Amino acid sequence: TQSRSSAASDVYKRQEQVFNQFSTKSFPTNVYSQKNQYVLEAELPGVKKQDIHLKYEHATLTIKVIKQVSEQTGSVQLSERSSGELVRRFEFEDINKNQIKASYEDGVLVVILPKKINEEDEGTTITVE
């Protein structure tokens, strides 16, 4: 079970991430916690691979994207697409930062963040002599 302060911290992180998503230009993202890693998937349709910048520091993964939308001639009837810089930040504790991997295919960015393995969390078999 989680301690009360840990649960409150998790709620704060989720609120902060929701705030980041809706307070600025953003992109939809899913994050999954698996046994040995986190998997982050971000939808970035129309973005070129070279316009995606990732940085992990101070327990935070920052995804910065430069999105370019071509200008059309004529009067605008509807404009929902935008150009510019999109930034999202995600906090992860205990990440093995030297083994983070990222791939981008069909408009989806996938980032694998391996968790540090605490030896004290790993079970040990003890032989009785």
Order of alpha helices (4+ residues) and beta strands (2+ residues): alpha-beta-beta-beta-beta-beta-beta-beta
